[in-house]
Amino acid sequence: MYNSIKLSENVHWVGVNDKETDLFESLWPLPEGISYNSYVINDDKVALIDTVKINYTDTYLEKVKDVIGDKKVDYLIINHMEPDHSGSIKSMREAFPEMKIVGNAKTMNFLEGFYGITEGTMVIEDGDELNLGSRTLKFYLTPMVHWPETMMTFDQKDKILFAGDAFGGFGSLNGYLFDDEVNIEYFEDEIRRYFSNIIGKYGPVVHKTISRLRKEIDQIGMVATTHGLVWREDPAHIIDEYDKWSQQQTENGVVVVYGSMYGNTKIMAETVARSLSENGIEQIRLFDVSRKDISYIINDIWKYNGIVLGSCTYNTEIFPPMEYLLKSLESRNLRNRVLGIFGSYSWSGGALDRLKDFKEKVNCNLVEPVIESQFAPSGDILEKCYLLGENVASKVKENN
């Protein structure tokens, strides 16, 4: 028995858990691991939906065989070609040489490019259907959620939406699979960290896709993702959360991020944070940009409606870790935030100029005062920092 899990009659999860990979996409920390979810539909015809990372092919194949016995796999449906989901395709083709690989035209370009496979394929278009016997699958093309070939597969009998990377999250599945088996609050930060860092850049496309699904599908009874939980009790919850994040709808709170070499900029940031607290902001996140992985900072910025950014100058430019954060936020089209900025320098400015440039590239509401300190912050500078915190707090409460 290889721990497949039943979603409904003849539909099973045959995914795997990865607790060995430290960095997802060689970028994002995985302190709680991650799952690669695959599903098998054991109808008159057998269909697999996505595969798993190549490291886990042997375990994956045994799980599939445990469900289907001596039957063959007729179709492998590829919702997403990223190698953490497509890595076992060649092995599955070797195990089931007559298996048809199903995907859209763009899928086939990736299939050839990654794995050299050009034969035994079935190209589908948006809205096409595939009958397996007692059930029919319908395909929805969802380009740029979050690759150009992404699509979703809907089981019209059991109302299961196999959603690819959409609605997924970080974190391995430690004996559980479904949303009604866990405390959802425990997972929300990791789900939002996944969204904000992996998919947030494509928020407008996500919102458009969700609007389409709500219009065209009468009922979604279950959301089966390729990472994280399967949502069977309350699938509307994860759809609503993704829709909210895709539109950058936020909660009341402020993220203060600073870059400091010798502690002077840190003092300014702490003064702003204290002012925020004294002026009624209960949710305050204070980060040293050099010591907190950027994915966690972006996650909280996606959650809250206020941001204060402060940086020292480094060789006439902004502090390099702060530059990385600014570029990351610009690429995600950050908007609708209350923004405060401050900079510091010793012999040459530069940090504040870059922060002002950042303000011009994002659609955020800049709050005065804009502060620049030379050397250690004086009493006058710290008073301005306190005023900045007070003004940001006022605007945050007003905007929420």
Secondary structure, DSSP 8 states (H G I E B T S, - for coil): ----EEEETTEEE--EEE-S-SEETTTEE-TT-EEE--EEEESSSEEEE----GGGHHHHHHHHHHHHTT----EEE-S--SHHHHTTHHHHHHHSTT-EEEE-HHHHHHHHHHH---SSEEE--TT-EEE-SS-EEEEEE-TTSSSTT-EEEEETTTTEEE-TTTT--SB--SS--BGGGS-HHHHHHHHHHHIIIIIGGGHHHHHHHHHHHHHH-S---EEE-SSS-EESS-HHHHHHHHHHHHTT--EEEEEEEEE-SSSHHHHHHHHHHHHHHHTT---EEEEETTTS-HHHHHHHHHHEEEEEEEEEEETTEE-HHHHHHHHHHHHTT-EEEEEEEEEEESSS--HHHHHHHHHHHSEEEE-S--EEEESS--HHHHHHHHHHHHHHHHHHHHH-
